[in-house]
Amino acid sequence: MKKDMKISAAVTLVGSLLVAAFLFRFPSDPLVYCQKALDSAFEQWKIASDTFTGDLRYLPNVDGRGKESLALVSEYMGRGYADGVLRDYGYVPGLREGDPNDLVMLYLKKRTRRNWNGDHSGTIFRKPKWMVIGPEFWDDTGRNAGCYEGGRLEETPVFAARLLKTLQFLKENNRPFWENAGKEHTAFLVSIGALGLGRAEVHRQHEAGRTNVQQAATDAPHVTFDMAPSKCWRYRLMGRNGNARLDMSGLAIVFEGVPYRGLSSGGIRLSGQGTSSASLGGSGGPSLQTAYANGVATLSFSGHTFRLLDEGRCLVFGDQEFRIGDDRPTLLISKSGTATMTTNEPEKALKSSGAPAPQDQPQEFEKGTRHGG
């Protein structure tokens, strides 16, 4: 009996030592996905995106929110891969092609001991660093240091400085929804203690259910953000049965007799500091231009211009002014250019106007952009 117990204890001890040795030699690591596939997904998104043309070649931007913006690229990844990337990486919306590569487009949200996902040379004694990826994705310094799938490894102070420089760059260049991007990624720097807040303070803020973003801005005085949130409406632009239709969070506009092939979506700013503008490419029909300044959002489509005032509570079209309530009304623009507001759904509004009702299924859509403007 005692002999069996000794053998059992010895087996347990040997097993524990083997597990410890394995974890010592091959510690768990967050860099588990091939970043070449991530780079390829971005390139596929650029090809499919209507607005990634001309001079303003914006990278994905949905209201300045990282996860939602990166989700546009995840459509070109495998499902399991996409879920992991959305969980493990931070994405900074607002950059565009040609921006300096020392800015931060993507970063792994935990430090890694690997240079690339197949690197198993790092033991527990290798100091973990932040995997940081710029707008060009590839970095000669990182490649020379063994980062064969893009990006560069940085110490915490350098990573924080690059990320803060990026947020300042977005603000100074009035990139769309820079306030939201600044708030989100400054909060991340606070959470890892990179802006001077001690662990106890970060824990206290976490327990209180908030992140002290304003304190973070104070600790980094060279980066000052207006933390007042911007109000935004999401939109979808599509074509149905020969009629273009702009669906927004609080309003739908139907353009009778204006064809549009495609499905595009993004965001329209209604409030906040600064200015922004965007143009949704017109490969599927007329282009949609949006602009925001001084509390007024301006939309132009197919020769018609609209202004949204009072955070979307008022719409001005020509000499007509419409109040917008919570019932999400539909504005019908007839072929003659007259505007009629109704509380009917877009399909019913068309039917009551005598225009052909759209089919239940939309026509085949081309991939459009989802750039917030």
C-alpha positions in Angstrom: 0.0 0.0 0.0 2.8 2.4 1.0 4.7 1.4 -2.1 1.7 2.3 -4.3 1.4 5.6 -2.6 5.0 6.4 -3.2 4.8 5.5 -6.8 1.7 7.6 -7.2 3.4 10.6 -5.5 6.4 10.2 -7.7 4.3 10.1 -10.9 2.5 13.2 -9.8 5.7 15.0 -9.0 7.3 14.0 -12.3 4.1 15.1 -14.2 4.1 18.5 -12.4 7.8 19.0 -13.1 7.2 18.2 -16.8 4.2 20.7 -17.0 6.3 23.4 -15.2 9.2 22.8 -17.6 6.9 23.0 -20.6 5.4 26.3 -19.4 8.9 27.6 -18.6 10.1 26.8 -22.1 6.8 27.6 -23.9 4.9 30.2 -21.9 1.3 31.0 -23.0 1.2 34.0 -25.3 -1.4 36.3 -26.9 0.2 36.4 -30.3 -1.5 33.4 -31.8 -2.9 34.6 -35.1 -1.0 35.0 -38.3 -0.7 38.8 -38.9 -0.1 38.2 -42.7 -3.7 37.1 -42.9 -4.7 40.3 -41.1 -2.7 42.3 -43.6 -4.4 40.4 -46.4 -7.9 41.2 -45.0 -7.1 44.9 -45.0 -6.0 44.7 -48.6 -9.2 42.9 -49.6 -11.3 45.5 -47.8 -9.5 48.2 -49.7 -10.3 46.6 -53.0 -14.0 46.1 -52.1 -14.5 49.6 -50.5 -16.0 52.3 -52.7 -14.4 55.2 -50.6 -10.9 53.8 -50.7 -10.3 55.7 -53.9 -9.1 59.2 -54.9 -7.2 61.4 -52.4 -9.0 60.5 -49.2 -8.1 56.8 -48.9 -9.5 56.3 -45.4 -9.0 53.1 -43.5 -12.1 51.6 -41.9 -13.8 54.1 -39.5 -17.2 53.5 -37.9 -17.9 56.4 -35.6 -14.3 56.3 -34.4 -15.0 53.1 -32.5 -12.2 50.5 -32.8 -14.0 47.2 -32.6 -16.8 48.2 -34.9 -14.4 49.6 -37.4 -12.1 46.5 -37.3 -15.2 44.3 -37.8 -15.5 45.7 -41.4 -12.1 44.1 -42.1 -13.0 40.9 -40.2 -15.6 40.1 -43.0 -12.5 39.0 -45.0 -11.2 36.6 -42.3 -12.3 33.1 -41.2 -14.9 33.2 -38.5 -12.7 31.8 -35.7 -9.8 34.0 -36.8 -12.0 37.1 -36.9 -13.4 36.6 -33.4 -9.9 36.2 -32.0 -8.6 39.3 -33.8 -11.6 41.5 -32.6 -10.9 40.3 -29.1 -7.1 40.5 -29.0 -6.3 43.7 -31.0 -6.9 47.4 -30.5 -7.6 49.3 -33.7 -7.3 53.1 -34.1 -9.9 54.5 -36.6 -9.3 57.8 -38.5 -6.0 57.0 -40.3 -5.7 56.9 -44.0 -3.2 55.5 -46.5 -0.1 57.6 -46.7 -0.1 58.7 -43.0 3.3 58.3 -41.2 4.1 54.7 -40.4 5.3 55.7 -36.8 1.6 56.2 -36.0 -0.4 53.3 -34.5 -3.1 51.6 -36.5 -3.3 48.3 -34.6 -1.8 46.9 -31.4 -2.0 43.7 -29.5 -3.8 44.4 -26.2 -1.5 42.2 -24.2 2.3 42.1 -24.3 4.0 39.2 -26.2 7.3 37.3 -26.0 7.0 36.4 -29.7 8.1 38.1 -32.9 5.5 36.3 -34.9 2.7 33.8 -34.2 4.9 30.8 -35.0 7.9 32.0 -32.9 8.5 29.6 -30.0 12.0 30.9 -29.1 10.8 33.0 -26.2 11.2 31.5 -22.7 9.6 32.9 -19.6 12.8 35.0 -19.1 12.2 37.0 -22.3 10.7 40.4 -21.5 7.3 40.8 -23.1 6.7 43.8 -25.3 3.8 45.4 -27.2 3.2 44.4 -30.8 2.5 47.7 -32.6 1.4 48.0 -36.3 1.5 51.2 -38.3 -0.7 52.3 -41.3 1.7 50.6 -43.7 1.5 47.4 -41.7 5.1 46.4 -42.5 7.9 48.0 -40.6 11.6 47.6 -41.7 12.9 47.9 -38.1 10.5 45.3 -37.0 11.2 43.0 -39.9 15.0 43.3 -39.3 14.3 42.3 -35.6 12.4 39.2 -36.6 8.8 40.4 -36.9 8.2 38.5 -40.1 4.4 39.1 -40.1 4.4 42.9 -39.8 4.6 45.3 -36.9 7.2 46.1 -34.4 7.8 45.2 -30.7 7.9 48.2 -28.4 8.6 48.8 -24.7 5.6 50.4 -22.8 6.9 54.0 -22.8 7.6 53.9 -26.5 4.2 52.3 -27.3 2.4 54.9 -25.1 4.2 57.7 -26.8 3.4 56.4 -30.3 -0.3 55.9 -29.4 -0.6 59.4 -27.9 1.1 60.9 -30.9 -1.5 59.1 -33.1 -4.4 60.5 -31.1 -2.9 64.0 -31.3 -2.4 63.6 -35.0 -6.1 62.6 -35.5 -7.2 65.7 -33.5 -4.9 68.2 -35.3 -6.0 66.9 -38.7 -9.8 66.9 -37.7 -10.1 63.2 -38.7 -13.7 61.9 -38.5 -14.7 61.0 -34.9 -11.3 61.7 -33.5 -12.9 62.4 -30.1 -14.3 58.8 -29.8 -10.9 57.3 -30.8 -9.1 59.5 -28.3 -11.4 58.5 -25.5 -11.2 54.8 -26.2 -7.5 54.5 -26.6 -6.5 56.9 -23.8 -8.7 54.7 -21.5 -6.6 51.7 -22.6 -3.4 53.5 -21.7 -4.8 54.3 -18.3 -5.8 50.7 -17.8 -2.3 49.4 -18.3 -0.8 52.1 -16.1 1.1 53.8 -19.0 0.0 57.4 -18.1 1.2 57.7 -14.6 -1.8 56.3 -12.7 -0.8 53.6 -10.2 -2.4 50.2 -10.1 -4.4 51.0 -7.0 -6.0 54.1 -8.7 -6.8 52.1 -11.9 -8.4 49.3 -9.7 -10.4 51.9 -7.8 -11.7 53.4 -11.0 -12.5 50.0 -12.4 -14.4 49.1 -9.2 -16.3 52.4 -9.5 -17.4 51.3 -13.0 -15.5 53.9 -15.0 -12.1 54.8 -16.4 -10.6 58.1 -15.5 -10.0 59.4 -19.0 -9.9 63.0 -17.9 -7.2 62.2 -15.4 -5.3 60.4 -18.1 -5.4 63.6 -20.2 -4.1 65.6 -17.2 -1.2 63.1 -16.8 -0.3 63.6 -20.4 -0.7 67.4 -20.8 0.6 67.4 -24.4 -2.5 65.5 -25.4 -5.7 67.4 -24.6 -9.0 66.0 -25.8 -12.5 67.4 -25.7 -14.1 64.4 -23.9 -17.7 65.5 -24.6 -19.1 62.6 -26.7 -20.3 63.3 -30.2 -23.8 62.3 -31.2 -23.8 60.2 -34.4 -26.3 58.5 -36.6 -25.5 55.3 -38.4 -26.6 55.2 -42.0 -27.1 52.7 -44.8 -27.3 53.7 -48.4 -28.9 51.2 -50.8 -31.0 50.9 -53.9 -34.4 49.2 -54.2 -36.5 48.9 -57.3 -34.9 51.9 -59.0 -35.1 54.1 -55.9 -32.1 55.2 -53.7 -32.7 55.0 -50.0 -30.7 56.5 -47.2 -31.6 54.8 -43.9 -30.4 56.7 -40.8 -30.8 56.1 -37.1 -33.5 58.7 -36.8 -34.7 59.2 -40.3 -35.1 57.6 -43.7 -34.9 59.5 -47.0 -36.1 57.9 -50.3 -35.1 59.4 -53.6 -37.8 58.5 -56.2 -36.4 57.4 -59.5 -32.7 57.7 -58.5 -31.0 54.3 -59.2 -28.3 53.1 -56.8 -26.5 49.8 -57.1 -24.7 48.9 -53.9 -24.9 48.8 -50.1 -22.8 51.3 -48.1 -22.9 52.3 -44.5 -21.1 54.6 -42.1 -21.8 57.3 -39.6 -22.9 61.0 -39.6 -21.8 63.3 -36.9 -24.5 65.5 -35.4 -22.7 67.2 -32.5 -19.3 67.7 -30.9 -16.2 69.8 -31.4 -14.1 70.1 -34.6 -15.1 69.4 -38.2 -15.2 66.4 -40.4 -16.2 65.5 -44.0 -16.3 62.4 -46.1 -17.4 61.3 -49.6 -19.0 58.0 -50.3 -17.8 56.8 -53.7 -20.3 56.7 -56.5 -19.5 53.5 -58.4 -23.0 52.2 -57.7 -24.7 55.5 -58.3 -24.5 59.2 -57.1 -22.0 59.9 -54.4 -23.0 60.8 -50.9 -21.1 63.7 -49.3 -21.3 64.4 -45.6 -19.8 67.3 -43.6 -20.0 68.5 -40.1 -19.1 71.9 -38.5 -20.4 74.0 -35.7 -23.3 71.7 -34.8 -24.6 71.4 -38.4 -24.4 68.1 -40.4 -24.7 68.6 -44.2 -25.6 65.8 -46.6 -25.5 66.0 -50.4 -26.8 63.3 -52.7 -28.0 63.3 -56.3 -28.2 67.1 -56.5 -30.1 67.5 -53.2 -28.6 69.1 -50.0 -30.0 68.6 -46.5 -28.9 70.1 -43.2 -29.5 68.4 -39.8 -29.6 70.8 -36.9 -30.2 70.5 -33.1 -28.5 67.1 -32.9 -30.8 65.6 -35.6 -34.1 67.0 -34.3 -34.5 69.4 -37.2 -33.9 68.8 -41.0 -33.8 71.7 -43.5 -34.3 71.0 -47.2 -34.4 74.2 -49.4 -36.9 76.5 -47.8 -38.6 73.7 -45.9 -38.0 72.8 -42.3 -39.0 69.5 -40.7 -39.0 68.6 -37.0 -37.9 65.0 -36.4 -39.4 63.2 -33.4 -38.9 59.7 -32.0 -41.1 58.0 -34.6 -38.3 57.8 -37.2 -40.1 59.5 -40.1 -39.5 59.0 -43.8 -38.8 62.0 -46.2 -39.8 61.2 -49.7 -38.0 63.2 -52.4 -40.1 63.0 -55.6 -38.7 63.1 -59.2 -39.7 66.7 -59.4 -37.6 67.5 -56.3 -40.5 68.2 -53.8 -40.2 66.8 -50.3 -42.9 65.2 -48.3 -42.5 64.0 -44.7 -44.5 61.0 -43.5 -44.4 58.6 -40.5 -44.9 55.6 -42.9 -42.1 53.1 -43.5 -40.2 53.8 -46.7 -42.0 51.1 -48.6 -45.4 52.5 -47.6 -44.3 56.1 -48.3 -43.4 55.1 -51.9 -46.7 53.2 -52.4 -48.8 56.1 -51.1 -46.9 58.5 -53.5 -47.7 56.3 -56.5 -44.1 55.2 -57.1 -43.4 51.5 -57.6 -43.1 49.7 -54.3 -39.7 48.1 -53.7 -39.4 44.3 -53.7 -39.1 42.4 -50.4 -35.5 41.4 -51.4 -33.0 44.0 -52.4 -31.2 43.8 -55.7 -27.7 42.4 -55.7 -25.4 44.7 -53.8 -21.8 45.5 -54.5 -19.6 45.8 -51.5 -19.7 49.4 -50.3 -17.8 51.4 -47.7 -18.6 51.9 -44.1 -16.6 55.0 -43.5 -18.0 57.3 -40.9 -18.0 60.9 -41.9 
